[in-house]
């Protein structure tokens, strides 16, 4: 038997018994009944794969991109909907070197038109002269590509200082948002409307705070797109309970 299907079968009974409790463990998950119903209906009515593109570049923070990748990949265990998670790079396929030296081969082309969710990780914001967010802003390729990616059915999201790349693309001006605490003043100066929350959901723009908030961002988006049962199932599998507040309209 496929290991994924075996795990789904073995955890189904246990998950059913704890879903209600998990759903109330943090302020981040305290949504109204109407919101929960709407999310569940949206998840049930969705067709086709959920396509998640995680943006890569030299200097990107390891946990910023691996945490969302893990959450979205693990969600396959708890849903029958296909989930396609891939790394992409604005400058095309190739190898990127992350903040702590991890090398990742990016094997997919930049194609936001084929994505439902684009996740922009942060990295290197404290190193203005090194690889990372500042270098990408100066180069201009990634901010330009992000600005051009906007369309009605796409959710653009960020982890940590990835919000500064969205800001450089002009996508956070006048919008509720958040980022790493050391970049919050810069984000506000550039027109972002800062919210004191772990995750800020403004519809087609979803931003998350510091480095570890990539877990919360991905869990929230899983909840939005695949339903509460899938999100709480992933929490159980990862032995992690989402923390902090989600600001949402």
C-alpha positions as CSV (number, residue, x, y, z in Angstrom):
1,X,0.0,0.0,0.0
2,X,1.2,3.5,-0.8
3,X,2.7,4.9,2.5
4,X,0.7,8.1,2.2
5,X,-2.6,6.2,1.9
6,X,-1.6,3.9,4.8
7,X,-0.9,7.0,7.0
8,X,-4.2,8.5,6.0
9,X,-6.0,5.3,6.9
10,X,-4.2,4.9,10.2
11,X,-4.7,8.4,11.4
12,X,-8.3,9.1,10.2
13,X,-10.0,7.8,13.4
14,X,-7.6,9.6,15.7
15,X,-7.8,12.8,13.8
16,X,-11.6,12.8,14.0
17,X,-11.4,12.6,17.8
18,X,-9.2,15.6,18.2
19,X,-10.2,18.0,15.5
20,X,-12.5,20.1,17.8
21,X,-9.9,20.5,20.5
22,X,-7.1,21.4,18.1
23,X,-9.3,24.0,16.5
24,X,-9.5,26.0,19.7
25,X,-5.8,25.8,20.7
26,X,-4.8,29.3,19.5
27,X,-6.2,32.7,18.7
28,X,-4.9,32.2,15.2
29,X,-7.6,29.6,14.6
30,X,-10.5,31.3,16.4
31,X,-12.7,32.1,13.4
32,X,-16.4,32.6,13.3
33,X,-18.8,29.8,12.4
34,X,-19.7,31.6,9.2
35,X,-16.0,31.9,8.2
36,X,-15.4,28.2,8.9
37,X,-18.5,27.2,6.9
38,X,-17.4,29.3,4.0
39,X,-13.9,27.9,4.0
40,X,-15.2,24.3,4.1
41,X,-17.6,25.0,1.2
42,X,-14.8,26.6,-0.8
43,X,-12.5,23.6,-0.2
44,X,-15.2,21.2,-1.2
45,X,-16.2,23.0,-4.4
46,X,-12.6,23.5,-5.6
47,X,-11.6,21.4,-8.6
48,X,-8.2,20.6,-10.0
49,X,-4.9,20.5,-8.1
50,X,-3.9,23.2,-5.6
51,X,-0.8,24.6,-7.2
52,X,1.8,26.2,-4.9
53,X,4.9,28.0,-6.1
54,X,7.6,28.8,-3.6
55,X,10.0,31.5,-4.8
56,X,13.7,30.9,-4.6
57,X,16.8,33.1,-4.8
58,X,20.3,33.2,-3.5
59,X,20.4,34.1,0.2
60,X,16.9,32.9,0.9
61,X,16.3,31.8,4.5
62,X,16.2,28.0,4.8
63,X,13.3,27.8,7.2
64,X,11.3,30.4,5.2
65,X,11.0,28.1,2.3
66,X,11.2,24.6,3.8
67,X,8.4,25.2,6.4
68,X,5.7,26.0,3.8
69,X,7.0,23.2,1.5
70,X,6.6,20.7,4.4
71,X,3.1,21.9,5.3
72,X,1.7,21.9,1.8
73,X,3.3,18.6,1.0
74,X,2.0,17.0,4.3
75,X,-1.5,18.2,3.5
76,X,-1.7,15.6,0.7
77,X,-2.1,13.0,3.5
78,X,-5.5,14.6,4.6
79,X,-7.2,15.5,1.3
80,X,-8.1,13.8,-1.9
81,X,-7.3,16.9,-3.9
82,X,-4.0,16.9,-5.7
83,X,-1.4,19.3,-4.4
84,X,1.5,20.4,-6.6
85,X,4.2,22.2,-4.6
86,X,7.3,23.4,-6.5
87,X,10.2,25.7,-6.2
88,X,10.5,28.4,-8.9
89,X,13.0,31.2,-9.7
90,X,12.3,34.5,-11.5
91,X,15.6,34.1,-13.4
92,X,14.8,30.6,-14.6
93,X,15.9,27.1,-13.6
94,X,19.2,26.6,-11.7
95,X,20.8,26.2,-8.3
96,X,20.3,28.7,-5.5
97,X,22.5,28.9,-2.4
98,X,20.4,29.6,0.7
99,X,21.4,31.8,3.7
100,X,23.3,29.0,5.5
101,X,24.8,27.4,2.5
102,X,22.1,24.9,1.5
103,X,22.1,24.4,-2.3
104,X,18.7,23.8,-3.9
105,X,18.2,22.8,-7.5
106,X,15.2,24.7,-8.9
107,X,13.8,22.6,-11.8
108,X,10.7,24.5,-12.7
109,X,10.2,27.6,-14.8
110,X,8.7,30.8,-13.5
111,X,5.0,30.5,-14.3
112,X,2.8,32.3,-11.8
113,X,0.0,32.0,-14.3
114,X,-0.1,28.3,-13.5
115,X,-0.2,28.9,-9.7
116,X,-3.0,29.3,-7.2
117,X,-0.6,30.4,-4.4
118,X,2.8,32.0,-4.7
119,X,4.9,32.1,-1.5
120,X,7.8,34.6,-1.2
121,X,10.3,33.7,1.5
122,X,12.6,36.2,3.1
123,X,16.3,36.1,3.8
124,X,19.4,38.2,4.2
125,X,17.7,41.5,5.1
126,X,20.4,42.2,7.7
127,X,23.1,41.8,5.0
128,X,22.6,44.8,2.7
129,X,25.7,43.9,0.7
130,X,25.3,40.1,0.5
131,X,22.8,37.8,-1.2
132,X,19.2,38.0,-0.2
133,X,16.3,40.4,-0.3
134,X,18.3,43.6,-0.7
135,X,20.3,42.1,-3.6
136,X,17.0,41.0,-5.3
137,X,15.5,44.4,-4.8
138,X,18.6,46.1,-6.4
139,X,18.6,43.6,-9.3
140,X,14.9,44.2,-9.9
141,X,14.1,41.0,-11.7
142,X,12.0,39.4,-8.9
143,X,10.0,42.5,-7.9
144,X,9.2,43.1,-11.5
145,X,8.1,39.5,-12.0
146,X,6.0,39.6,-8.8
147,X,4.2,42.8,-9.9
148,X,3.4,41.3,-13.3
149,X,2.1,38.1,-11.7
150,X,-1.0,39.7,-10.1
151,X,-4.3,38.3,-11.3
152,X,-7.7,37.8,-9.7
153,X,-7.3,34.1,-8.9
154,X,-3.8,34.2,-7.5
155,X,-2.9,34.6,-3.8
156,X,0.5,36.2,-3.3
157,X,1.9,35.5,0.1
158,X,5.2,36.1,2.0
159,X,7.1,34.8,4.9
160,X,9.3,37.1,7.1
161,X,11.1,39.7,5.0
162,X,9.7,38.3,1.8
163,X,7.1,41.0,2.4
164,X,9.8,43.5,1.4
165,X,10.0,42.0,-2.0
166,X,6.3,42.3,-2.4
167,X,6.7,45.9,-1.2
168,X,9.4,46.5,-3.8
169,X,6.8,45.3,-6.3
170,X,4.3,47.9,-5.1
171,X,2.0,45.2,-3.8
172,X,1.7,46.1,-0.1
173,X,1.1,49.9,-0.4
174,X,-2.2,50.7,1.4
175,X,-2.7,47.0,2.3
176,X,-2.8,45.4,5.7
177,X,0.4,43.4,6.1
178,X,3.2,42.3,8.4
179,X,6.8,41.1,8.3
180,X,9.8,40.4,10.5
181,X,10.0,42.8,13.4
182,X,13.3,44.3,12.2
183,X,11.7,45.2,8.9
184,X,8.4,46.5,10.1
185,X,9.4,50.1,10.1
186,X,10.7,49.9,6.6
187,X,7.5,48.2,5.4
188,X,5.4,50.9,7.0
189,X,7.5,53.7,5.5
190,X,6.9,52.1,2.1
191,X,3.1,52.4,2.5
192,X,2.2,49.1,4.2
193,X,-0.6,49.2,6.8
194,X,1.0,47.2,9.6
195,X,-1.1,44.8,11.7
196,X,0.1,43.3,15.0
197,X,-0.6,39.7,14.0
198,X,1.3,36.5,13.2
199,X,-0.5,36.2,9.8
200,X,-2.3,39.0,8.0
201,X,-4.9,37.8,5.4
202,X,-6.1,40.6,3.1
203,X,-7.6,38.2,0.5
204,X,-5.2,37.9,-2.4
205,X,-2.3,39.2,-0.2
206,X,-1.3,37.1,2.8
207,X,1.8,38.0,4.8
208,X,3.4,36.4,7.9
209,X,5.8,37.7,10.5
210,X,9.2,36.3,11.4
211,X,11.1,33.2,10.2
212,X,9.1,30.5,11.9
213,X,5.8,32.0,10.8
214,X,6.1,30.1,7.5
215,X,4.4,27.3,9.4
216,X,1.4,29.5,10.4
217,X,1.2,31.0,6.9
218,X,1.0,27.6,5.2
219,X,-1.3,26.2,7.8
220,X,-3.7,29.1,7.3
221,X,-3.6,28.8,3.6
222,X,-4.2,25.1,3.8
223,X,-7.2,25.9,6.0
224,X,-8.5,28.4,3.5
225,X,-8.1,26.3,0.4
226,X,-8.5,22.7,1.7
227,X,-10.6,23.1,4.9
228,X,-10.2,23.0,8.6
229,X,-10.0,19.2,8.8
230,X,-7.0,19.1,6.5
231,X,-5.2,21.9,8.4
232,X,-5.7,20.3,11.8
233,X,-4.7,17.0,10.4
234,X,-1.4,18.5,9.3
235,X,-0.9,20.0,12.7
236,X,-1.3,16.6,14.3
237,X,1.0,14.9,11.8
238,X,3.7,17.6,12.4
239,X,3.1,17.6,16.2
240,X,2.8,21.4,15.9
241,X,-0.1,23.7,16.9
242,X,-0.4,27.0,15.0
243,X,0.2,29.9,17.3
244,X,-0.4,33.6,17.3
245,X,-3.2,35.8,15.8
246,X,-4.5,35.7,12.2
247,X,-5.8,39.1,11.2
248,X,-8.4,38.7,8.5
249,X,-11.1,40.9,7.0
